[in-house]
Structure formats: C-alpha cells, structure tokens
Amino acid sequence: MIKELRIFCLLTLLSVSCTTGQKIEDLNYSLIDLQKGISAVVPKGIGMISENRRVFTSKYFDPNSIEGVRRKSNASLYGRERGSVVMTILGDSRPYVIDVDVIIEEDTSGEESKKNDDFIEGKFVVLEHDERLAKYFRNRLANYLARLERNKNIIDDMRPF
C-alpha cells in the first residue's frame, strides 16, 4: 500500500513538472473572445474541441510551411512530418491562462502520400514538442487579442434575457 502511494506521488510529481509549451497569463477576456481568437490563429482551422470547450486542437498541418518560422528538422528518417497546435484555456474565471503546445509527429509507414497535403494517412508517432512554433502561435494569439475590443460583459457568457 505504501509502495503504491509512493509510486503514485512520484508519477504525479513527474507529470506536473514536465509541462511543455508556452503560456499567456493574465487574460482578462471573456471565454467567447478567447475561443474566437484561438480559432482565428491556428493553421487550417480547428480539428477538435473538448466537451468543456477549453481544449482546442488544430487540424494537421505541415510544420515546415509556417511563414517566418522555418523549423530545423530533426533529420526525420522517413521524411514526412505533420504538426498540430493544442491550446488549452486554464482557470475557472478571469483572468485566464492559455497554454500553447505544438506537437510534431513523423510518418513511420514509409509510404508516399496519395495527396500532397494529406496528413492523415500513414502511421504517425510523436517526434517532439516544438517550442519555437509554440512561441510563434502564442505571439499570434496575443497580438490578435490585443487588437480586440474588450467585451463589455463583466460576467462571462451573460445573457440577460
């Protein structure tokens, strides 16, 4: 029993201390504005949204095609990579924190894609978490939110009638 408790505590500590990605803190915007901002800055649009509408995952994209941020590829054995942006809204009320993570995967099937922009076919495994691309998307979101006119509602999602 004590051994199991120690292992559980160790795993919990490791999982909390191994956070990756970039954060935007002190966001005093409504949830609707944050969700619109995330939808506006991810490449190729949103691919998946969690049930609580706090975790947004982009559709797959070519990580080497982002203008201004050319990735140094880790000499991929098979050559084909795809990326996805995961943005998570943290906190239960204002000010919120957004965690931005970019996951790079490589195709290990060794097969050529039938389409140039197809990032779904194949067997992909996680290659790395790209901090430079995460910083790029964090900055894009911060710039988008800075240009927004602040929502007049003091209470999030307030619908008076």
C-alpha positions in Angstrom: 0.0 0.0 0.0 2.8 2.4 0.9 4.8 1.4 -2.1 1.8 2.1 -4.4 1.3 5.5 -2.7 4.9 6.4 -3.3 4.7 5.4 -7.0 1.5 7.4 -7.4 3.1 10.5 -5.8 6.2 10.2 -7.9 4.2 9.9 -11.1 2.0 12.8 -10.2 5.1 15.0 -9.5 6.7 14.0 -12.7 3.6 14.7 -14.8 3.2 18.1 -13.2 6.8 19.1 -13.6 7.1 18.0 -17.3 4.9 20.7 -18.8 5.8 21.9 -22.2 4.6 24.7 -24.4 4.2 28.4 -24.0 1.7 30.3 -21.7 -0.2 33.5 -22.0 -1.1 34.7 -18.5 -3.5 37.3 -17.1 -6.0 37.2 -19.9 -8.9 39.4 -18.8 -11.1 38.5 -21.8 -14.4 36.5 -22.0 -14.3 32.9 -22.9 -16.1 33.6 -26.1 -13.3 36.1 -27.1 -10.6 33.6 -26.2 -12.3 30.9 -28.2 -12.7 33.2 -31.3 -9.0 34.1 -31.0 -7.9 30.5 -30.9 -10.0 29.7 -33.9 -8.5 32.6 -35.8 -4.8 31.9 -35.3 -4.5 28.1 -35.7 -3.5 26.9 -39.2 -6.1 25.1 -41.3 -8.8 25.6 -38.6 -9.9 23.7 -35.5 -9.9 19.9 -35.8 -11.3 19.0 -32.4 -12.7 20.8 -29.4 -13.1 19.2 -26.0 -16.6 18.8 -24.4 -16.0 21.6 -22.0 -14.8 23.9 -24.8 -11.4 24.5 -23.1 -9.0 22.4 -25.2 -8.7 23.2 -28.9 -6.7 21.0 -31.3 -5.9 22.3 -34.8 -6.2 20.2 -37.9 -2.9 18.7 -39.1 -0.5 21.0 -41.0 3.0 20.9 -42.5 5.2 22.4 -39.7 7.8 23.5 -42.2 5.3 25.6 -44.2 4.8 28.3 -41.5 6.0 31.6 -42.8 8.8 33.2 -40.9 9.4 30.2 -38.7 11.3 27.5 -40.6 11.9 24.5 -38.5 15.2 22.7 -38.3 14.0 19.2 -39.0 15.4 16.5 -36.7 16.6 14.5 -39.7 13.4 12.6 -40.0 14.1 9.0 -41.0 11.0 8.9 -43.2 10.8 12.5 -44.3 7.1 13.3 -43.8 6.1 15.3 -40.7 2.9 16.8 -39.5 2.1 19.2 -36.7 -0.9 20.1 -34.6 -1.5 23.0 -32.2 -3.1 22.3 -28.9 -4.4 25.4 -27.0 -5.9 24.9 -23.5 -7.8 27.6 -21.6 -6.9 27.2 -17.9 -8.8 28.7 -14.9 -12.4 28.8 -13.9 -12.8 32.6 -14.1 -11.0 35.7 -15.2 -8.1 36.2 -15.6 -7.5 33.1 -17.7 -4.3 31.4 -18.8 -3.8 29.8 -22.2 -1.3 27.0 -22.6 0.0 26.6 -26.2 1.7 23.4 -27.3 2.8 22.3 -30.8 3.2 18.5 -31.3 5.3 17.3 -34.2 4.7 13.8 -35.5 6.5 11.8 -38.2 5.2 9.2 -40.5 6.8 5.8 -39.9 5.0 3.9 -42.6 7.5 4.8 -45.3 4.8 5.1 -47.9 4.2 8.1 -50.1 1.0 10.1 -49.6 -1.6 10.0 -52.3 -2.2 13.7 -51.9 0.4 16.5 -51.3 -1.5 17.9 -48.3 -2.7 14.7 -46.8 -1.5 14.4 -43.2 -4.0 11.8 -42.1 -2.8 8.7 -44.0 0.1 6.8 -42.6 1.4 5.7 -39.2 2.5 8.7 -37.2 4.4 8.8 -33.9 5.2 11.8 -31.8 8.6 13.2 -32.7 8.8 16.3 -30.4 7.1 19.3 -28.9 8.3 22.3 -30.8 8.9 25.3 -28.6 9.6 27.7 -31.4 6.3 27.1 -33.1 4.5 27.2 -29.8 6.0 30.6 -29.2 5.0 31.7 -32.7 1.4 30.7 -32.2 1.4 32.2 -28.6 2.5 35.6 -30.1 -0.1 35.4 -32.9 -2.8 34.8 -30.3 -1.5 37.6 -28.0 -1.5 40.0 -31.0 -5.0 39.0 -32.0 -6.3 39.5 -28.5 -4.6 42.9 -28.1 -6.4 44.1 -31.2 -9.8 43.0 -29.9 -12.2 45.5 -28.5 -12.8 44.2 -24.9 -16.2 42.7 -24.4 -18.5 44.9 -22.4 -19.9 42.0 -20.4 -18.4 41.9 -16.9 -19.8 38.4 -16.3 -18.7 35.7 -18.8 -21.4 34.3 -21.0 -24.0 36.7 -19.5 -27.3 36.5 -21.3 -29.8 38.9 -19.7 -32.9 37.6 -21.4 
